[in-house]
Amino acid sequence: MKKKVNSKLTSFEDHLDQQYGKRGTSNREKFEEGFEAFKLGVMIQELRKENGLTQEQLAEKCGTTKTYISRIENNASDIRLSTLMRIIKEGFGGQLRLSVEI
């Protein structure tokens, strides 16, 4: 038996194209950058919770403030690469690895 395909469904990628334009356009790139920052904040928050740390405890471990950790987690602050590396290394005992997609 063939499944009936709902032709009214839109893929997430098509939705983004409609909402923000195709990849490479300024609106879409702005959205993608914001989304990456959001994901980074969520990642830090999840790591912190998995390690049983409060924002204040994490801040103390890596030499920053609770307010700054909160701003990162809530996507309210740009984060410098050196700060991110320090949070991962000193706050969680990990290593930061980056990749580039072209």
SEKOLGU-529242 format. One line per 4 residues: number of its first residue (from 1); their letters; for each residue x, y, z of N, C-alpha, C. Coordinates in steps of 0.2 Angstrom, whole numbers. Atoms other than C-alpha are relative to their C-alpha. Example, Ala and Ser with C-alpha at 12.3 -4.5 7.8 and 13.67 -1.06 7.14 Angstrom:
1> AS> 4,-6,0,62,-22,39,4,6,0  -4,-6,-1,68,-5,36,-4,5,3;
***
This chain:
1> MKKK> 4,-6,0,0,0,0,4,6,0  -4,-6,1,7,17,-5,-3,5,5  2,-6,-5,7,31,8,-1,6,-4  2,-7,3,-1,47,3,4,5,3;
5> VNSK> -5,-5,-2,11,61,3,-4,7,0  3,-7,0,4,78,9,4,5,-3  -4,-5,4,9,90,-4,0,7,3  0,-7,-3,5,105,8,6,0,5;
9> LTSF> -6,0,-4,20,100,19,6,4,-3  -6,-4,2,35,112,18,6,-3,4  -6,2,-4,53,106,23,2,6,4  -3,-5,-4,62,116,36,4,5,-4;
13> EDHL> -5,-3,4,75,121,23,-5,5,-5  4,-5,4,61,128,11,-4,5,4  3,-5,-5,53,137,26,5,5,1  -5,-5,-2,69,145,30,1,5,-7;
17> DQQY> -1,-4,7,71,150,11,-5,5,-1  5,-5,1,54,158,11,0,5,5  0,-5,-6,56,167,28,6,4,-1  -6,-4,0,74,173,26,4,0,-6;
21> GKRG> -3,0,7,79,170,8,5,-6,0  -4,6,1,91,157,1,7,2,3  -7,-1,-3,108,154,8,4,4,-4  -5,-5,4,121,167,4,-3,7,0;
25> TSNR> 3,-6,0,108,181,5,1,3,7  -2,-3,-6,111,194,19,-5,-2,6  5,2,-5,95,190,28,1,-7,3  -1,7,-2,98,172,28,6,-1,4;
29> EKFE> -6,1,-4,116,173,34,-1,3,7  1,-3,-7,111,185,48,-4,-5,4  4,5,-3,98,172,53,4,-6,2  -5,6,-1,111,157,52,5,2,6;
33> EGFE> -4,-2,-6,123,167,63,-3,0,6  4,0,-6,110,170,76,-2,-6,2  2,7,-2,105,152,76,6,-3,3  -6,3,-2,123,147,78,2,2,7;
37> AFKL> -1,-2,-6,125,158,93,-5,-3,5  6,3,-4,108,152,100,2,-8,2  -2,6,-1,115,134,98,6,-1,5  -6,0,-4,131,138,107,-2,1,7;
41> GVMI> 3,-1,-7,121,145,122,-3,-6,3  3,6,-2,111,130,123,5,-6,2  -5,5,-1,126,119,122,4,1,7  -4,-2,-7,135,128,137,-5,-1,5;
45> QELR> 5,1,-5,119,127,147,-1,-7,1  1,7,-1,117,109,144,6,-3,3  -6,3,-3,135,105,148,1,2,8  0,-2,-7,134,115,164,-5,-4,4;
49> KENG> 5,4,-4,118,106,170,3,-7,0  -3,7,0,126,89,165,5,-1,5  -6,0,-5,141,94,176,-2,2,7  3,-2,-7,129,99,191,3,7,2;
53> LTQE> -3,-7,-2,136,117,190,-6,5,0  4,-6,0,126,133,194,4,5,-5  -3,-5,4,130,148,183,6,3,4  -5,-3,-4,139,155,197,7,-4,1;
57> QLAE> -6,4,-1,150,140,200,4,-1,-7  -3,0,7,154,139,181,4,6,-1  -4,-6,1,159,157,181,6,0,5  -5,0,-4,170,155,196,6,-4,-3;
61> KCGT> -5,5,3,179,140,188,4,3,-6  -3,-3,6,183,150,172,1,7,0  -2,-7,-1,186,167,179,-4,5,-4  5,-5,3,170,176,173,-5,1,5;
65> TKTY> 5,-2,-4,154,182,180,-6,-4,-1  7,4,1,137,173,183,-4,4,-5  4,-4,5,129,187,173,3,-1,-7  -3,1,7,141,184,158,-2,-7,-2;
69> ISRI> 2,7,1,137,165,159,-7,0,-2  8,0,2,118,169,159,-1,3,-7  1,-3,7,120,181,144,2,-4,-5  -2,4,5,129,168,134,-6,-6,-1;
73> ENNA> 5,5,1,116,155,138,-7,2,-3  6,-3,2,102,167,134,1,3,-7  -2,-3,7,110,172,117,0,8,1  1,-7,-1,111,190,124,7,3,-1;
77> SDIR> -7,-3,0,130,192,122,4,-4,-5  -5,3,5,143,188,108,5,-3,5  -5,3,-4,156,177,115,7,-1,-4  -7,0,3,175,178,111,2,-7,0;
81> LSTL> -2,7,1,183,162,105,5,-1,6  -4,1,-6,196,164,119,-4,-1,6  5,1,-6,182,165,132,-3,-7,-1  3,7,1,173,150,124,5,-6,2;
85> MRII> -5,5,-1,189,140,125,2,-1,7  -1,0,-7,192,145,143,-6,-4,4  6,3,-3,174,140,148,1,-8,-1  0,7,2,176,123,139,6,-3,4;
89> KEGF> -6,3,-3,194,120,146,-1,0,8  -1,-1,-7,193,127,164,-7,-2,3  7,2,-3,174,125,167,-2,-7,-1  3,7,1,171,108,160,6,-5,-1;
93> GGQL> -6,4,1,189,101,158,0,-4,-7  0,3,7,186,98,139,4,4,-4  -4,-3,5,194,103,123,-5,3,-5  5,-2,5,185,114,110,3,-2,-7;
97> RLSV> -2,2,7,186,108,92,-5,3,-5  4,-3,4,180,118,78,0,-3,-7  0,2,7,175,114,60,-3,6,-4  2,-5,4,172,125,45,-4,-4,-6;
101> EI> 3,3,5,159,121,32,0,5,-6  0,-5,6,161,129,14,-5,-3,-5;
***
